[in-house]
């Protein structure tokens, strides 16, 4: 019974996060909802990235990352924003590439538009997430990225 509830929560969280989200929409979203561990679990379920990678993106140590999972610790506002933007980016990337594997492969491949770095390295900051999202927009409309 509990597994079905978790699957439902994952789907409902996934559905409520838009693929494109403006700064004002981020503020309203965060004002009306609290981003908690379930959102991180949704990222994990929708991608092949593990705790260490996601913890690196969020700039938290493995110990801190584990403590968020094991307790009712609440994420700070900046961490909630980071998680929300990551989830929106992942949702958009999966939609654009058609599946998780294609998007993960693009994130992990060196790219000219990222100074020959892998786009995944830019996910540690909000501005980096926005930059990756801008490159997805360029890709969607025909730029070679």
N, CA and C of each residue as an Amber inpcrd file, in Angstrom:
protein
   435
   0.8200000  -1.1900000   0.0000000   0.0000000   0.0000000   0.0000000
   0.8660000   1.2560000   0.0000000   1.9440000   1.2510000   0.7900000
   2.8120000   2.4100000   0.8660000   3.5230000   2.6750000  -0.4640000
   3.8880000   1.6300000  -1.1840000   4.5710000   1.7870000  -2.4710000
   3.6820000   2.5250000  -3.4560000   2.4200000   2.1760000  -3.4960000
   1.5010000   2.8620000  -4.4000000   1.3950000   4.3380000  -4.0570000
   1.3740000   4.6630000  -2.7600000   1.2960000   6.0690000  -2.3490000
   2.5390000   6.8210000  -2.8000000   3.7330000   6.2170000  -2.6290000
   4.9660000   6.8730000  -3.0570000   4.9640000   7.0930000  -4.5650000
   4.5140000   6.1090000  -5.3240000   4.4460000   6.2600000  -6.7740000
   3.4900000   7.3750000  -7.1390000   2.3590000   7.4690000  -6.4310000
   1.4050000   8.5350000  -6.6920000   2.0200000   9.8940000  -6.3950000
   2.7290000  10.0030000  -5.2570000   3.3590000  11.2720000  -4.9030000
   4.3910000  11.6750000  -5.9560000   5.1840000  10.7160000  -6.4250000
   6.1730000  10.9950000  -7.4530000   5.5040000  11.5530000  -8.7050000
   4.4450000  10.9090000  -9.1390000   3.7420000  11.3470000 -10.3360000
   3.1140000  12.7170000 -10.1330000   2.4900000  12.9350000  -8.9940000
   1.8440000  14.2290000  -8.7660000   2.8720000  15.3440000  -8.6530000
   3.9970000  15.0860000  -8.0060000   5.0490000  16.1040000  -7.9240000
   5.6190000  16.3950000  -9.3050000   5.8410000  15.3290000 -10.0610000
   6.3770000  15.4720000 -11.4120000   5.4410000  16.3220000 -12.2680000
   4.1550000  16.0630000 -12.1510000   3.1690000  16.7750000 -12.9600000
   3.0320000  18.2390000 -12.5640000   3.2000000  18.5600000 -11.2970000
   2.9770000  19.9400000 -10.8580000   4.1420000  20.8740000 -11.1870000
   5.3040000  20.3290000 -11.4600000   6.4640000  21.1590000 -11.7940000
   6.4540000  21.4320000 -13.2920000   6.4460000  22.7240000 -13.6870000
   6.4520000  23.0360000 -15.1230000   7.8190000  22.7790000 -15.7480000
   7.8210000  22.5470000 -17.0630000   9.0840000  22.3480000 -17.7810000
   9.8470000  23.6660000 -17.9160000   9.1360000  24.7450000 -18.0740000
   9.7160000  26.0750000 -18.1410000   9.1690000  26.8590000 -16.9680000
  10.0260000  27.5240000 -16.2210000   9.5640000  28.2540000 -15.0480000
  10.3370000  29.5670000 -14.9440000   9.6070000  30.6620000 -14.9180000
  10.2130000  31.9900000 -14.8180000  10.5370000  32.3010000 -13.3590000
  11.2990000  33.3550000 -13.1450000  11.6600000  33.7410000 -11.7870000
  10.4350000  34.0150000 -10.9280000   9.4570000  34.7060000 -11.4960000
   8.2520000  35.0080000 -10.7180000   7.4770000  33.7270000 -10.4020000
   7.4440000  32.7940000 -11.3390000   6.7730000  31.5190000 -11.0900000
   7.4970000  30.7020000 -10.0180000   8.8160000  30.7980000  -9.9870000
   9.5900000  30.1210000  -8.9440000   9.1870000  30.6760000  -7.5820000
   9.1250000  31.9890000  -7.4740000   8.7680000  32.6200000  -6.1980000
   7.3740000  32.2050000  -5.7400000   6.4210000  32.2020000  -6.6480000
   5.0520000  31.8170000  -6.3050000   5.0020000  30.3370000  -5.9220000
   5.6880000  29.5080000  -6.6750000   5.7190000  28.0630000  -6.3920000
   6.2630000  27.8310000  -4.9900000   7.3760000  28.4880000  -4.6610000
   8.0010000  28.2910000  -3.3570000   7.1750000  28.8870000  -2.2250000
   6.4130000  29.9040000  -2.5440000   5.5520000  30.5140000  -1.5360000
   4.3680000  29.6030000  -1.1980000   3.9000000  28.8470000  -2.1660000
   2.7100000  28.0110000  -1.9910000   3.0040000  26.5580000  -1.6490000
   4.2500000  26.1170000  -1.8200000   4.6220000  24.7310000  -1.5430000
   5.9750000  24.7090000  -0.8650000   6.1670000  23.6780000  -0.1090000
   7.4840000  23.4780000   0.4740000   8.1640000  22.3390000  -0.2690000
   9.3350000  22.6440000  -0.7830000  10.1140000  21.6300000  -1.4800000
  10.7810000  20.7820000  -0.3990000  10.4450000  19.5120000  -0.3840000
  10.9880000  18.6170000   0.6330000  11.6920000  17.4390000  -0.0380000
  12.0070000  16.4360000   0.7670000  12.7760000  15.2940000   0.2750000
  12.0840000  14.5740000  -0.8750000  10.7480000  14.6180000  -0.9340000
  10.0190000  13.9340000  -2.0010000  10.4310000  14.4550000  -3.3750000
  10.7610000  15.7320000  -3.4760000  11.1860000  16.3120000  -4.7560000
  12.5540000  15.7590000  -5.1570000  13.4400000  15.5830000  -4.1920000
  14.7440000  14.9810000  -4.4770000  14.5490000  13.5340000  -4.9200000
  13.6600000  12.8180000  -4.2470000  13.3580000  11.4380000  -4.6340000
  12.8000000  11.3910000  -6.0580000  12.0060000  12.3700000  -6.4330000
  11.4660000  12.4300000  -7.7900000  12.5970000  12.5920000  -8.7950000
  13.5810000  13.4440000  -8.4840000  14.7520000  13.5890000  -9.3600000
  15.4560000  12.2410000  -9.4890000  15.6560000  11.5640000  -8.3780000
  16.3530000  10.2780000  -8.4050000  15.5890000   9.2380000  -9.2140000
  14.2700000   9.2180000  -9.0840000  13.4600000   8.2260000  -9.7960000
  13.4030000   8.5120000 -11.2940000  13.5120000   9.7620000 -11.6730000
  13.3740000  10.1420000 -13.0840000  14.7010000  10.1970000 -13.8260000
  15.8170000  10.0310000 -13.1130000  17.1370000  10.0610000 -13.7430000
  17.9570000   8.8720000 -13.2680000  19.1470000   8.7490000 -13.8140000
  20.0770000   7.7070000 -13.3820000  21.1380000   8.2600000 -12.4340000
  20.9500000   9.4690000 -11.9370000  21.9480000  10.0760000 -11.0620000
  21.7620000   9.6060000  -9.6260000  22.8810000   9.3750000  -8.9300000
  22.8270000   8.8590000  -7.5660000  22.9170000   9.9900000  -6.5380000
  22.8740000   9.6030000  -5.2640000  22.9110000  10.5780000  -4.1680000
  24.1490000  11.4700000  -4.2220000  25.2950000  10.8900000  -4.5420000
  26.5330000  11.6720000  -4.5610000  26.4780000  12.7780000  -5.6040000
  25.9890000  12.4590000  -6.7820000  25.9030000  13.4480000  -7.8610000
  24.8960000  14.5450000  -7.5010000  23.7270000  14.1380000  -7.0450000
  22.6940000  15.1170000  -6.6970000  23.1590000  15.9690000  -5.5150000
  23.8180000  15.3650000  -4.5460000  24.3810000  16.1200000  -3.4280000
  25.4110000  17.1400000  -3.8930000  26.2390000  16.7510000  -4.8610000
  27.2110000  17.7010000  -5.4350000  26.4970000  18.8680000  -6.1040000
  25.4470000  18.5760000  -6.8710000  24.6890000  19.6560000  -7.5110000
  24.1600000  20.6360000  -6.4780000  23.7160000  20.1020000  -5.3410000
  23.1080000  20.9420000  -4.3070000  24.1340000  21.5220000  -3.3420000
  25.3950000  21.1940000  -3.5700000  26.4900000  21.7070000  -2.7510000
  26.3350000  21.3410000  -1.2760000  25.9230000  20.0910000  -1.0320000
  25.8330000  19.6010000   0.3390000  26.6970000  18.3520000   0.4730000
  27.2560000  18.1850000   1.6420000  28.1080000  17.0210000   1.8910000
  27.2550000  15.7580000   1.9140000  27.8890000  14.5970000   1.6950000
  27.1300000  13.3490000   1.7720000  26.4250000  13.1700000   3.1230000
  27.0840000  13.5770000   4.1940000  26.4850000  13.4580000   5.5250000
  25.2290000  14.3310000   5.6370000  25.3140000  15.5650000   5.1760000
  24.1590000  16.4660000   5.2080000  23.0500000  15.9370000   4.3120000
  23.4320000  15.4520000   3.1440000  22.4440000  14.9010000   2.2150000
  21.6800000  13.7550000   2.8700000  22.4010000  12.8580000   3.5390000
  21.7560000  11.7340000   4.2370000  20.8560000  12.2180000   5.3670000
  21.2900000  13.2710000   6.0620000  20.4800000  13.7580000   7.1820000
  19.1520000  14.3350000   6.6990000  19.1380000  14.9290000   5.5210000
  17.8710000  15.4120000   4.9720000  16.9190000  14.2490000   4.7080000
  17.4370000  13.1450000   4.2650000  16.6130000  11.9880000   3.9520000
  16.0740000  11.3330000   5.2190000  16.8990000  11.2620000   6.2440000
  16.5450000  10.4850000   7.4220000  15.7120000  11.2440000   8.4500000
  15.6210000  12.5420000   8.3320000  14.8990000  13.3260000   9.3260000
  13.8880000  14.2340000   8.6410000  13.2120000  14.9800000   9.4380000
  12.2670000  15.9510000   8.9040000  12.9170000  17.3240000   8.7310000
  14.2420000  17.3380000   8.5440000  14.9330000  18.6070000   8.3000000
  14.3250000  19.2890000   7.0900000  14.1580000  20.5680000   7.1860000
  13.6070000  21.3370000   6.0750000  14.7560000  21.9710000   5.2980000
  14.6010000  21.9880000   3.9750000  15.6110000  22.6170000   3.1350000
  15.5330000  24.1310000   3.2920000  16.6760000  24.7780000   3.2490000
  16.7020000  26.2430000   3.2440000  16.1200000  26.7250000   1.9260000
  15.7110000  27.9910000   1.8940000  15.0320000  28.5520000   0.7190000
  15.8730000  28.4290000  -0.5480000  17.1730000  28.7050000  -0.4520000
  18.0120000  28.6300000  -1.6520000  18.1370000  27.1980000  -2.1580000
  18.1350000  26.2320000  -1.2510000  18.1910000  24.8280000  -1.6480000
  16.8700000  24.3850000  -2.2680000  15.7580000  24.8800000  -1.7460000
  14.4550000  24.5730000  -2.3320000  14.3880000  25.0980000  -3.7640000
  14.8820000  26.3120000  -3.9810000  14.8890000  26.8820000  -5.3310000
  15.7540000  26.0320000  -6.2630000  16.9030000  25.6240000  -5.7940000
  17.8280000  24.8170000  -6.5900000  17.1630000  23.4970000  -6.9980000
  16.5140000  22.8460000  -6.0520000  15.8430000  21.5700000  -6.3270000
  14.7220000  21.7670000  -7.3380000  13.9340000  22.8100000  -7.1540000
  12.8320000  23.0830000  -8.0770000  13.3460000  23.3120000  -9.4950000
  14.3970000  24.1160000  -9.6360000  14.9440000  24.3930000 -10.9620000
  15.5700000  23.1410000 -11.5880000  16.2190000  22.3310000 -10.7770000
  16.7540000  21.0610000 -11.2980000  15.6330000  20.1650000 -11.8100000
  14.5800000  20.0630000 -11.0440000  13.4660000  19.2020000 -11.4380000
  12.8160000  19.7090000 -12.7260000  12.6420000  21.0240000 -12.8330000
  12.0600000  21.5980000 -14.0560000  12.9800000  21.3500000 -15.2530000
  14.2840000  21.5100000 -15.0560000  15.2470000  21.2690000 -16.1370000
  15.2270000  19.8080000 -16.5730000  15.2150000  18.9130000 -15.6220000
  15.1910000  17.4840000 -15.9390000  13.9140000  17.1310000 -16.6870000
  12.8080000  17.6670000 -16.2280000  11.5380000  17.3960000 -16.9030000
  11.5820000  17.8920000 -18.3490000  12.1110000  19.0830000 -18.5440000
  12.2150000  19.6370000 -19.8960000  13.1690000  18.8190000 -20.7550000
  14.3110000  18.4570000 -20.1940000  15.2880000  17.6770000 -20.9490000
  14.7540000  16.3280000 -21.3810000  14.0510000  15.6530000 -20.4950000
  13.4670000  14.3600000 -20.8400000  12.4190000  14.5320000 -21.9270000
  11.6250000  15.5870000 -21.8200000  10.6010000  15.8440000 -22.8470000
  11.2700000  16.1240000 -24.1900000  12.3290000  16.9190000 -24.1740000
  13.0040000  17.3100000 -25.4100000  13.7340000  16.1290000 -26.0680000
  14.4080000  15.3160000 -25.2650000  15.1740000  14.1960000 -25.8080000
  14.3460000  12.9260000 -25.9670000  13.1580000  12.9200000 -25.3920000
  12.2680000  11.7830000 -25.5470000  12.4040000  10.7070000 -24.4880000
  13.5230000  10.7290000 -23.7590000  13.7140000   9.7550000 -22.6820000
  14.8480000  10.2030000 -21.7680000  14.9330000   9.5410000 -20.6370000
  15.9510000   9.8790000 -19.6360000  17.3570000   9.6240000 -20.1570000
  17.5460000   8.4920000 -20.8090000  18.8920000   8.1150000 -21.2730000
  19.4750000   9.1300000 -22.2420000  18.6640000   9.6090000 -23.1790000
  19.1370000  10.6010000 -24.1360000  19.5380000  11.8980000 -23.4690000
  18.7220000  12.3400000 -22.5180000  19.0460000  13.5790000 -21.8060000
  20.2850000  13.4020000 -20.9370000  20.3750000  12.2860000 -20.2060000
  21.5560000  12.0210000 -19.3820000  22.8220000  11.9850000 -20.2340000
  22.7180000  11.3650000 -21.4210000  23.8760000  11.2890000 -22.3110000
  24.2970000  12.6860000 -22.7500000  23.3290000  13.5400000 -23.1010000
  23.6450000  14.9100000 -23.5120000  24.2990000  15.6670000 -22.3590000
  23.7710000  15.5010000 -21.1480000  24.3440000  16.1830000 -19.9810000
  25.7800000  15.7550000 -19.7180000  26.1240000  14.5150000 -20.0530000
  27.4410000  13.9700000 -19.7280000  28.4160000  13.9570000 -20.8990000
  28.0750000  14.6490000 -21.9880000  28.9470000  14.7120000 -23.1630000
  29.5450000  16.1100000 -23.2800000  30.8600000  16.1630000 -23.5150000
  31.4960000  17.4670000 -23.7170000  30.7920000  18.2080000 -24.8350000
  30.6910000  19.5350000 -24.6700000  29.8990000  20.3190000 -25.5960000
  30.6040000  21.6470000 -25.8670000  30.7060000  21.9950000 -27.1230000
  31.3460000  23.2470000 -27.5430000  30.7410000  24.4540000 -26.8390000
  29.4260000  24.4850000 -26.7090000  28.7370000  25.6320000 -26.1260000
  28.9320000  25.7470000 -24.6180000  29.5760000  24.7540000 -24.0280000
  29.8860000  24.7660000 -22.6060000  31.4010000  24.7750000 -22.4110000
  32.0900000  25.4200000 -23.3550000  33.5420000  25.5240000 -23.3140000
  34.1870000  24.1350000 -23.2580000  33.6100000  23.2210000 -24.0350000
  34.0450000  21.8210000 -24.1170000  33.9830000  21.0800000 -22.7790000
  33.1190000  21.5520000 -21.8980000  32.8340000  20.8420000 -20.6490000
  31.5110000  20.1130000 -20.8110000  31.2310000  19.2460000 -19.8790000
  29.9520000  18.5430000 -19.8630000  28.9000000  19.4510000 -19.2140000
  27.7160000  19.5770000 -19.7900000  26.6720000  20.4290000 -19.2070000
  26.3420000  20.0770000 -17.7630000  26.4900000  18.8100000 -17.3830000
  26.1670000  18.3930000 -16.0180000  26.9910000  19.1630000 -14.9800000
  28.1730000  19.6310000 -15.3690000  29.0300000  20.3670000 -14.4360000
  28.4690000  21.7390000 -14.0780000  27.5040000  22.2130000 -14.8310000
  26.9200000  23.5310000 -14.6110000  25.7190000  23.4930000 -13.6660000
  25.3480000  22.3350000 -13.1940000  24.1290000  22.2110000 -12.3950000
  24.3240000  22.5090000 -10.9180000  25.5020000  22.9810000 -10.5460000
  25.7780000  23.2750000  -9.1400000  25.3200000  24.6670000  -8.7240000
  24.9120000  25.4850000  -9.6840000  24.4230000  26.8330000  -9.3650000
  23.1220000  27.0980000 -10.1020000  22.3520000  28.0160000  -9.5640000
  21.0920000  28.3980000 -10.2050000  21.3640000  29.0230000 -11.5720000
  22.3770000  29.8760000 -11.6620000  22.6910000  30.4870000 -12.9610000
  23.1770000  29.4280000 -13.9570000  23.8820000  28.4170000 -13.4790000
  24.2990000  27.3260000 -14.3540000  23.1140000  26.5280000 -14.8750000
  22.1360000  26.2840000 -14.0090000  20.9230000  25.5790000 -14.4350000
  20.2040000  26.4000000 -15.4910000  20.1310000  27.6930000 -15.2840000
  19.4710000  28.5690000 -16.2630000  20.2280000  28.5520000 -17.5950000
  21.5570000  28.5230000 -17.5380000  22.3620000  28.4680000 -18.7570000
  22.1040000  27.1680000 -19.5220000  22.0830000  26.0510000 -18.8090000
  21.7900000  24.7670000 -19.4440000  20.3950000  24.8080000 -20.0590000
  19.4530000  25.3750000 -19.3400000  18.0870000  25.4960000 -19.8520000
  18.0500000  26.3490000 -21.1240000  18.8250000  27.4280000 -21.1490000
  18.9080000  28.2640000 -22.3550000  19.4570000  27.4700000 -23.5370000
  20.4310000  26.6000000 -23.2710000  20.9850000  25.7750000 -24.3490000
  19.9520000  24.7510000 -24.8360000  19.1090000  24.2670000 -23.9200000
  18.0300000  23.3730000 -24.3470000  17.0470000  24.1080000 -25.2500000
  16.7810000  25.3710000 -24.9430000  15.9110000  26.1830000 -25.7940000
  16.5270000  26.3350000 -27.1730000  17.8340000  26.6040000 -27.2070000
  18.5320000  26.7330000 -28.4860000  18.4580000  25.4230000 -29.2690000
  18.6450000  24.3200000 -28.5780000  18.5590000  23.0160000 -29.2300000
  17.1580000  22.7640000 -29.7810000  16.1680000  23.1270000 -28.9960000
  14.7840000  22.9190000 -29.4090000  14.4490000  23.6870000 -30.6900000
  15.0880000  24.8420000 -30.8500000  14.7730000  25.6790000 -32.0130000
  15.8740000  25.6480000 -33.0820000  16.7320000  24.6130000 -33.0330000
  17.6130000  24.3650000 -34.1620000  19.0600000  24.7540000 -34.0160000
  19.4850000  25.2610000 -32.8640000  20.8950000  25.5740000 -32.6860000
  21.6640000  24.2670000 -32.5000000  22.9150000  24.2260000 -32.9120000
  23.7460000  23.0270000 -32.7470000  24.3330000  22.9970000 -31.3540000
  23.6740000  22.3100000 -30.4350000  24.2330000  22.2330000 -29.0790000
  24.4690000  20.8040000 -28.6770000
